[in-house]
Amino acid sequence: MSMSLNEASLGTEYTIENVATGGDEEMESFLFSLGCYSGEKITVVDKKRNLVVAIKDARYNIDPELANAIKIQ
């Protein structure tokens, strides 16, 4: 069952199912540059106004709009 990254539980590792940017190539290439693409593992480390996520060995701060485009399972 697919859900957006905004619905993820803290500290749980998920697999990115797809990135649904609605054709926004700039957003898609930005997320790809972070290592955020189908099949990659992602973990939400912290949630405040934005989400802190761990992808590979790096941590990123992403806003809820970006997190909504990331579909996980």
N, CA, C and O atoms as a GROMACS GRO file, in nm:
protein
  292
    1MET      N    1   0.084  -0.119   0.000
    1MET     CA    2   0.000   0.000   0.000
    1MET      C    3   0.089   0.125   0.000
    1MET      O    4   0.175   0.142   0.086
    2SER      N    5   0.067   0.209  -0.095
    2SER     CA    6   0.147   0.329  -0.113
    2SER      C    7   0.092   0.445  -0.029
    2SER      O    8  -0.030   0.461  -0.017
    3MET      N    9   0.182   0.525   0.027
    3MET     CA   10   0.143   0.646   0.099
    3MET      C   11   0.249   0.752   0.076
    3MET      O   12   0.358   0.722   0.028
    4SER      N   13   0.216   0.876   0.110
    4SER     CA   14   0.316   0.981   0.091
    4SER      C   15   0.412   0.982   0.210
    4SER      O   16   0.381   0.928   0.316
    5LEU      N   17   0.525   1.043   0.190
    5LEU     CA   18   0.626   1.052   0.296
    5LEU      C   19   0.573   1.127   0.418
    5LEU      O   20   0.618   1.103   0.530
    6ASN      N   21   0.477   1.217   0.398
    6ASN     CA   22   0.417   1.290   0.510
    6ASN      C   23   0.349   1.196   0.609
    6ASN      O   24   0.334   1.231   0.726
    7GLU      N   25   0.308   1.079   0.564
    7GLU     CA   26   0.237   0.982   0.650
    7GLU      C   27   0.331   0.883   0.718
    7GLU      O   28   0.285   0.797   0.794
    8ALA      N   29   0.459   0.892   0.691
    8ALA     CA   30   0.557   0.796   0.744
    8ALA      C   31   0.573   0.809   0.895
    8ALA      O   32   0.557   0.917   0.952
    9SER      N   33   0.604   0.696   0.958
    9SER     CA   34   0.635   0.695   1.101
    9SER      C   35   0.783   0.727   1.120
    9SER      O   36   0.867   0.690   1.038
   10LEU      N   37   0.813   0.796   1.230
   10LEU     CA   38   0.952   0.830   1.261
   10LEU      C   39   1.034   0.704   1.282
   10LEU      O   40   0.989   0.609   1.347
   11GLY      N   41   1.155   0.703   1.227
   11GLY     CA   42   1.249   0.596   1.252
   11GLY      C   43   1.225   0.466   1.175
   11GLY      O   44   1.301   0.371   1.192
   12THR      N   45   1.122   0.460   1.093
   12THR     CA   46   1.094   0.340   1.015
   12THR      C   47   1.153   0.354   0.876
   12THR      O   48   1.136   0.457   0.812
   13GLU      N   49   1.222   0.250   0.830
   13GLU     CA   50   1.278   0.254   0.695
   13GLU      C   51   1.173   0.212   0.593
   13GLU      O   52   1.108   0.109   0.608
   14TYR      N   53   1.157   0.293   0.491
   14TYR     CA   54   1.061   0.267   0.384
   14TYR      C   55   1.136   0.257   0.251
   14TYR      O   56   1.251   0.298   0.240
   15THR      N   57   1.068   0.201   0.152
   15THR     CA   58   1.121   0.198   0.016
   15THR      C   59   1.042   0.297  -0.067
   15THR      O   60   0.919   0.299  -0.063
   16ILE      N   61   1.113   0.380  -0.143
   16ILE     CA   62   1.046   0.477  -0.230
   16ILE      C   63   0.983   0.400  -0.346
   16ILE      O   64   1.052   0.329  -0.420
   17GLU      N   65   0.852   0.416  -0.362
   17GLU     CA   66   0.781   0.349  -0.469
   17GLU      C   67   0.791   0.431  -0.598
   17GLU      O   68   0.822   0.378  -0.704
   18ASN      N   69   0.764   0.560  -0.587
   18ASN     CA   70   0.782   0.650  -0.701
   18ASN      C   71   0.780   0.794  -0.652
   18ASN      O   72   0.746   0.821  -0.537
   19VAL      N   73   0.816   0.884  -0.741
   19VAL     CA   74   0.814   1.027  -0.711
   19VAL      C   75   0.713   1.090  -0.806
   19VAL      O   76   0.735   1.096  -0.927
   20ALA      N   77   0.603   1.137  -0.749
   20ALA     CA   78   0.492   1.190  -0.829
   20ALA      C   79   0.494   1.343  -0.824
   20ALA      O   80   0.429   1.405  -0.740
   21THR      N   81   0.568   1.402  -0.915
   21THR     CA   82   0.583   1.548  -0.915
   21THR      C   83   0.483   1.616  -1.007
   21THR      O   84   0.483   1.739  -1.019
   22GLY      N   85   0.398   1.539  -1.072
   22GLY     CA   86   0.300   1.598  -1.163
   22GLY      C   87   0.364   1.665  -1.283
   22GLY      O   88   0.312   1.764  -1.334
   23GLY      N   89   0.476   1.611  -1.328
   23GLY     CA   90   0.543   1.667  -1.446
   23GLY      C   91   0.636   1.783  -1.416
   23GLY      O   92   0.690   1.844  -1.509
   24ASP      N   93   0.657   1.815  -1.288
   24ASP     CA   94   0.748   1.923  -1.250
   24ASP      C   95   0.893   1.870  -1.260
   24ASP      O   96   0.944   1.811  -1.165
   25GLU      N   97   0.955   1.893  -1.374
   25GLU     CA   98   1.089   1.838  -1.399
   25GLU      C   99   1.194   1.893  -1.304
   25GLU      O  100   1.286   1.821  -1.265
   26GLU      N  101   1.180   2.020  -1.265
   26GLU     CA  102   1.277   2.080  -1.173
   26GLU      C  103   1.272   2.010  -1.037
   26GLU      O  104   1.376   1.978  -0.980
   27MET      N  105   1.150   1.985  -0.986
   27MET     CA  106   1.135   1.916  -0.859
   27MET      C  107   1.185   1.772  -0.871
   27MET      O  108   1.252   1.721  -0.781
   28GLU      N  109   1.154   1.707  -0.982
   28GLU     CA  110   1.195   1.569  -1.003
   28GLU      C  111   1.347   1.556  -1.006
   28GLU      O  112   1.403   1.466  -0.944
   29SER      N  113   1.414   1.646  -1.079
   29SER     CA  114   1.560   1.638  -1.088
   29SER      C  115   1.625   1.674  -0.954
   29SER      O  116   1.730   1.620  -0.920
   30PHE      N  117   1.564   1.766  -0.879
   30PHE     CA  118   1.615   1.800  -0.745
   30PHE      C  119   1.609   1.678  -0.653
   30PHE      O  120   1.707   1.645  -0.587
   31LEU      N  121   1.493   1.611  -0.650
   31LEU     CA  122   1.478   1.493  -0.565
   31LEU      C  123   1.573   1.381  -0.609
   31LEU      O  124   1.631   1.312  -0.526
   32PHE      N  125   1.589   1.365  -0.740
   32PHE     CA  126   1.681   1.264  -0.793
   32PHE      C  127   1.823   1.294  -0.748
   32PHE      O  128   1.898   1.202  -0.714
   33SER      N  129   1.861   1.422  -0.747
   33SER     CA  130   1.996   1.461  -0.706
   33SER      C  131   2.023   1.430  -0.558
   33SER      O  132   2.138   1.414  -0.517
   34LEU      N  133   1.915   1.420  -0.478
   34LEU     CA  134   1.929   1.382  -0.337
   34LEU      C  135   1.939   1.230  -0.320
   34LEU      O  136   1.966   1.181  -0.211
   35GLY      N  137   1.917   1.158  -0.429
   35GLY     CA  138   1.915   1.012  -0.420
   35GLY      C  139   1.776   0.959  -0.394
   35GLY      O  140   1.759   0.845  -0.350
   36CYS      N  141   1.678   1.042  -0.420
   36CYS     CA  142   1.539   1.009  -0.392
   36CYS      C  143   1.471   0.960  -0.520
   36CYS      O  144   1.418   1.039  -0.597
   37TYR      N  145   1.475   0.828  -0.541
   37TYR     CA  146   1.414   0.770  -0.660
   37TYR      C  147   1.364   0.629  -0.629
   37TYR      O  148   1.398   0.572  -0.525
   38SER      N  149   1.286   0.576  -0.718
   38SER     CA  150   1.220   0.447  -0.700
   38SER      C  151   1.319   0.337  -0.659
   38SER      O  152   1.424   0.320  -0.721
   39GLY      N  153   1.283   0.263  -0.553
   39GLY     CA  154   1.365   0.153  -0.506
   39GLY      C  155   1.463   0.190  -0.396
   39GLY      O  156   1.518   0.101  -0.330
   40GLU      N  157   1.486   0.318  -0.374
   40GLU     CA  158   1.581   0.364  -0.272
   40GLU      C  159   1.515   0.359  -0.134
   40GLU      O  160   1.394   0.377  -0.121
   41LYS      N  161   1.596   0.335  -0.031
   41LYS     CA  162   1.546   0.333   0.107
   41LYS      C  163   1.547   0.475   0.163
   41LYS      O  164   1.638   0.554   0.135
   42ILE      N  165   1.444   0.505   0.244
   42ILE     CA  166   1.434   0.639   0.305
   42ILE      C  167   1.377   0.625   0.445
   42ILE      O  168   1.289   0.542   0.470
   43THR      N  169   1.427   0.706   0.537
   43THR     CA  170   1.381   0.704   0.675
   43THR      C  171   1.353   0.847   0.720
   43THR      O  172   1.435   0.936   0.698
   44VAL      N  173   1.236   0.870   0.782
   44VAL     CA  174   1.206   1.001   0.839
   44VAL      C  175   1.268   1.004   0.978
   44VAL      O  176   1.232   0.924   1.065
   45VAL      N  177   1.362   1.097   0.998
   45VAL     CA  178   1.437   1.106   1.123
   45VAL      C  179   1.369   1.202   1.220
   45VAL      O  180   1.373   1.180   1.341
   46ASP      N  181   1.306   1.307   1.169
   46ASP     CA  182   1.244   1.408   1.254
   46ASP      C  183   1.132   1.477   1.177
   46ASP      O  184   1.139   1.492   1.055
   47LYS      N  185   1.028   1.518   1.249
   47LYS     CA  186   0.917   1.592   1.188
   47LYS      C  187   0.889   1.714   1.275
   47LYS      O  188   0.853   1.702   1.392
   48LYS      N  189   0.904   1.830   1.216
   48LYS     CA  190   0.860   1.953   1.281
   48LYS      C  191   0.778   2.026   1.175
   48LYS      O  192   0.675   1.975   1.132
   49ARG      N  193   0.821   2.143   1.133
   49ARG     CA  194   0.754   2.209   1.021
   49ARG      C  195   0.790   2.136   0.892
   49ARG      O  196   0.704   2.114   0.806
   50ASN      N  197   0.916   2.099   0.880
   50ASN     CA  198   0.965   2.021   0.767
   50ASN      C  199   1.002   1.881   0.814
   50ASN      O  200   1.001   1.853   0.934
   51LEU      N  201   1.034   1.794   0.721
   51LEU     CA  202   1.076   1.659   0.756
   51LEU      C  203   1.227   1.647   0.737
   51LEU      O  204   1.281   1.696   0.638
   52VAL      N  205   1.293   1.582   0.830
   52VAL     CA  206   1.433   1.548   0.815
   52VAL      C  207   1.436   1.401   0.776
   52VAL      O  208   1.386   1.315   0.849
   53VAL      N  209   1.494   1.373   0.659
   53VAL     CA  210   1.497   1.236   0.609
   53VAL      C  211   1.640   1.190   0.589
   53VAL      O  212   1.731   1.269   0.562
   54ALA      N  213   1.659   1.060   0.603
   54ALA     CA  214   1.789   0.999   0.578
   54ALA      C  215   1.778   0.916   0.451
   54ALA      O  216   1.695   0.826   0.440
   55ILE      N  217   1.864   0.949   0.353
   55ILE     CA  218   1.873   0.874   0.228
   55ILE      C  219   2.020   0.837   0.212
   55ILE      O  220   2.107   0.925   0.214
   56LYS      N  221   2.048   0.709   0.197
   56LYS     CA  222   2.187   0.661   0.194
   56LYS      C  223   2.256   0.706   0.322
   56LYS      O  224   2.207   0.677   0.431
   57ASP      N  225   2.368   0.777   0.312
   57ASP     CA  226   2.440   0.821   0.432
   57ASP      C  227   2.423   0.970   0.459
   57ASP      O  228   2.503   1.028   0.532
   58ALA      N  229   2.320   1.031   0.402
   58ALA     CA  230   2.302   1.174   0.418
   58ALA      C  231   2.164   1.205   0.477
   58ALA      O  232   2.072   1.124   0.470
   59ARG      N  233   2.154   1.324   0.536
   59ARG     CA  234   2.026   1.371   0.589
   59ARG      C  235   1.987   1.498   0.518
   59ARG      O  236   2.070   1.584   0.489
   60TYR      N  237   1.857   1.510   0.489
   60TYR     CA  238   1.805   1.627   0.418
   60TYR      C  239   1.682   1.679   0.488
   60TYR      O  240   1.606   1.604   0.550
   61ASN      N  241   1.662   1.809   0.478
   61ASN     CA  242   1.545   1.876   0.532
   61ASN      C  243   1.454   1.907   0.414
   61ASN      O  244   1.490   1.986   0.328
   62ILE      N  245   1.336   1.845   0.409
   62ILE     CA  246   1.246   1.870   0.296
   62ILE      C  247   1.110   1.920   0.345
   62ILE      O  248   1.064   1.882   0.452
   63ASP      N  249   1.049   2.005   0.265
   63ASP     CA  250   0.921   2.063   0.306
   63ASP      C  251   0.806   1.966   0.276
   63ASP      O  252   0.822   1.872   0.199
   64PRO      N  253   0.689   1.990   0.337
   64PRO     CA  254   0.575   1.899   0.320
   64PRO      C  255   0.530   1.883   0.174
   64PRO      O  256   0.481   1.777   0.137
   65GLU      N  257   0.546   1.987   0.092
   65GLU     CA  258   0.507   1.977  -0.049
   65GLU      C  259   0.593   1.873  -0.122
   65GLU      O  260   0.542   1.791  -0.198
   66LEU      N  261   0.724   1.878  -0.098
   66LEU     CA  262   0.814   1.779  -0.157
   66LEU      C  263   0.785   1.640  -0.101
   66LEU      O  264   0.783   1.541  -0.175
   67ALA      N  265   0.764   1.633   0.029
   67ALA     CA  266   0.737   1.504   0.094
   67ALA      C  267   0.610   1.441   0.038
   67ALA      O  268   0.600   1.318   0.029
   68ASN      N  269   0.514   1.523   0.002
   68ASN     CA  270   0.388   1.473  -0.052
   68ASN      C  271   0.408   1.407  -0.189
   68ASN      O  272   0.331   1.318  -0.227
   69ALA      N  273   0.510   1.450  -0.262
   69ALA     CA  274   0.538   1.394  -0.396
   69ALA      C  275   0.608   1.259  -0.388
   69ALA      O  276   0.610   1.184  -0.485
   70ILE      N  277   0.665   1.228  -0.270
   70ILE     CA  278   0.740   1.104  -0.254
   70ILE      C  279   0.647   0.996  -0.202
   70ILE      O  280   0.597   1.004  -0.090
   71LYS      N  281   0.623   0.894  -0.285
   71LYS     CA  282   0.534   0.783  -0.248
   71LYS      C  283   0.619   0.667  -0.198
   71LYS      O  284   0.715   0.626  -0.263
   72ILE      N  285   0.582   0.615  -0.081
   72ILE     CA  286   0.660   0.509  -0.017
   72ILE      C  287   0.575   0.386   0.010
   72ILE      O  288   0.452   0.391   0.005
   73GLN      N  289   0.643   0.277   0.039
   73GLN     CA  290   0.573   0.155   0.080
   73GLN      C  291   0.652   0.087   0.190
   73GLN      O  292   0.610  -0.018   0.240
   0.00000   0.00000   0.00000
